[in-house]
């Protein structure tokens, strides 16, 4: 047994979660310093807008690619770069805090690569579903779809736990139900923001992906397929 003197009262964050958070906040800090003239010179005032134009997801660009059958890498990368560009400091901060909270819970069970896969693939799927359903407004940016993917993975873990305890597994979806209710309230008060579609798709993707990337997940699926 370890002595109380050597125990860390706080469980450390998984390295992949901290790396994602630092990438998000690092980009935002660069924008803030550039806006204040600390770095980059006069051109830094437009860094955020340039980054949004070059790296944020655009549904109209996705529609153009599917219509013409042309998929330039510069546009395909938008599916994976948009989570790291935010509209302002508050946007980045809230997304980062949600990433830390959900990433810590999920990272205590999932491997680092699985946490990264959930975040990145849920982000990409969130943008893809948004692009299928919405063309105007076309832009999606920020880490919320990926963070919602981690909420999906957290819900999967809670869903499994409730099943093991013989409890009602539908209770696992209480958190996402509450968050969607809050989004609906904000939409009614401040006007509709269709990006919630990307968030919901990110959540669903994270939940489904967890069946595969969770510890022993693929082995369980393979065993069930072999039984059939």
N, C-alpha and C positions, 0 to 999 in steps of 0.2 A: 504494500500500500504506500502511496506517496504521502509525504507529510504536508500539513496545511501550508507550511512556509513555501513549498515549491509548487503548489497548485495555482493555476491561473484562474481567477474568479470569472473571467470572460472567455468563452470559447472563441478561438481565432476564426476569422472569416476564411472561407476557402480561397486559395490564391487566385483561381480563375474569376471568382466574383469580384475580388479586389482589383484585379487587372481590368475587368470590364468597367468598373466604377471609375478607376483612374483615367481610363481612356475617355469616358464621357465627360468627366469633370475637367480633365486636361484640355480638351478641345474648347470647352466653355470658358475656362480661364484665359486661354489664348485670345478668344473673341473679346472678353472683357478688357484685357490689357491692351489689345489693339484699339478698341474703341476709345480708351482713355489716353492713347498716344504713348503708352509706355514702351511698346514694341511695334515694329513693323512700319513706322512712319505713316504718312497720310493715307497710303493705300490700305492700311489695316482697318480703316473705318468701314470698308466694304467686305471684310472677310466673311462675315456671317452670310450675307446675301449671296456671295460667290459660292460658298460652301453649300448653301441650300440649292442653288441652281445646278451645281455639279454633282452633288452626292445624295440629295433627298430623293425619295421615290415620287414619281409623277405618273398618275394613272393614264394621262393622255399619251405619254411616251410609250407606256406598255401597250396601249391600244394601237398606236402606230406600228410598233414592232410586230404584233400579231397580225395586223392587216397586211403588212408588206412582207412578212416572212423574213425580216432582217433583225438580227439580234446583236448589235454592237456590244462588245465587252464594257465600254464606257457607260452604257445604259443598264446592262445586266447587273453590274456591280452595285447599282442603286438599291437592289433588294437587300444588300448586306451592309451598306454604308449608312443608310438613313438613320439607324438607331443612334449614331454617334453625333448627330447634328440636331440642335434644338433651337427653338424660337427665341428663347431668352434664358436668363439665369434661373428663374423660378421653375421653368419647365424642366431644365436639366437637373435641378436639385431634387424636385419631387420624383422624377423618374429614377434618379440615382438612389434615393432613399428606398424606394420600392424595390429596386434591384438588390440592394444590400439586405433588406429584410427577407425577401423571398429566397434570394440566393443562399443566404445562411441556412435557412431551414432545409432547403432542397439539397444543398451541398453537404450537409451532414449525413446524407444517405446515398446520394448519387456520386459517381466519380466526377473528377474535374471535366473530362471530355464530355460526359453526359450533360452536365450543367451548361457547358458552352453550346452543345448541339441543340438543347432545348431553347436557349436564348436566341441563337442565330437563326435556326430553322423556323421557330415560331414568328420571329420578326419577318422573315421572308414570306411565310405563308399569310401572315396578316396583311402585308402589302399586296400580295397576289389577289387575295379575296377582295380587298378594297378596290383594286384595279378592275376586277371583273364586274363589280356592282356599282361603282361610282366613277364618273368622269369629271364631275365638277362639284366641289373644288378638287383639283387633281393631286394636291400635294399631301404626302405623309412623311413626317419626320419625327425623330425622338425615340426614346427607348421603351416607351410604354407597351407596344405590342410584344416585345421580348420579355418585359417584366410580367405581363399578363400570361405569357407562356410559362414562366416560372410559377405563377399562381396556379396554372393548370397542373403543373407537376406536383406542387404542394397539395392540391386537391386530390390528386391521384393517391398520394401517400396517406392522406387522411381517409380517403375512401377505402383503401386496403385495411387500414387500422380499424375502422368501424366495422368492416366485414368480419375481421378476426374476433372482435368483441361481441359479435352478434347484434350490433346496434343498427339503427336505420342509416344506410349508407347515403341516402339523399341529403343528410345533414352536412356532408362534405362540401356541398355546393352553396352553403350559406354565405361564405365570403364573396364569391363571385356574384351572387344574387344581390348582396348589399352594395357592392361596387357598381353594378349596373344600375341599381336604383339611384345611387348618387349621381351617376352620369346622366340619367334621365332628368333628374331634378335640375342639374346645371344646364342641360339643354333647354328646359322649359323657361328657366330664369334668364339665361344669357344668350339664348339662341342655339339652334341645332349645330352640332359639330359631328360630321359623319365619320370622323376618325374612330369613333367607338366600334365601328364595324371591324377595323383592323385589330382593335384590342380584343374583341370577342373571338375573332378568328385565331389570334395569337393564343388566347386561353385554350380554345379547343385543340389547337395543334400541340400545345404543351402537354395537355392531358393525354392525348392519343400517343404522342411520342414516348411518354413515360412507360407505356406497356412494352416498349422495345428497349429503351436505353436504361431503365432502372436495373438495379442489381439482379441478375438472373432473369430479367424480363424476356430477352430473346430466347433463352433456353426453355422457358415456360411455353412460349408461343410455338416453338418448334416441337416440343413434346406433345402439345395438343393437336398439332397438324399430323404428326406421326400416328397418333391414336386413331384419327379419322381414316 
